[in-house]
Structure formats: structure tokens, C-alpha cells
Amino acid sequence: MIKNALLLIMTFVFIQPAFANTIDSVFKTQTIQSFELRESILNRLLLSYPCADHFGITEIETTVKANEFDQGKTDYFYESTFKIKAHFDKYHPSSVRVVVRSALYYGQNPKVDWTEIIEVKSTSKLSCE
């Protein structure tokens, strides 16, 4: 009995991450954003689109513009395009393209979050009702 319960718990713990949108499943392997910025972007997308399919959020492309100032210090501004897929039931799939504008500012204080999500904009509505 205890052995079966332990096996069930272990199965749930190890399988659960395989059915979720994670940083590794959403972003391309060679993406140019920092880990902290990718984490912020993913959190915002998951909050904005809670009905996204498991593995339904995919980075399509990201561009970066560097703004150098004050003796070589640099702020980075990103524009990332994502495809978000959702199924409201097995007969009604839907998808939307979302553009996320974000920034990674120069800063040295490790207690400060130097990332910012500037804008999240979609090409059409994806109703999560």
C-alpha cells in the first residue's frame, strides 16, 4: 500500500514538468535573453494566457537593440514574438501571435531586478473563458 502510494507520488512529481510550459520548452536553445528576463517573460505570458496548451507557448524570434551609454555601459531592448496555442475542447483549437517588448538594464546591485516587461501585444484575441 505504502509502496504504491510512493510510486504514484513519484510518477506525478516526475511527469508533471513534462506537461508544462517551461523556460526550456518555450524559448529557443540559442535565445539571446538572460535567464532572469526569460523567466519574467514566461511568467507574464502564463498570467496573460492561462488557457495555453501544455507546450503551447513557443518563441518564434527575438531581436535585440543595444543602447550604449556612459563609458560603455549598455541597456538591451528586446522584441520577442511568440505563438500561443490553446484548445477549448478537442474540436476548437485556437492560436495567437504575441509580441513582447522587454528590457534588461545595466545595473550592479544584485538585490534589484534590472528587467522590465514594457509591453505585451497580440495580433488577435485569445479568449481564455
Secondary structure, 3 states (H helix, E strand, C coil): CHHHHHHHHHHHHHHHHHHCCCHHHHCCCCCCCCHHHHHHHHHHHHHHCCCCCCCCEEEEEEEEEEEEECCCEEEEEEEEEEEEEEECCCCCEEEEEEEEEEEECCCCCCCCCCEEEEEEEECCCCCCC
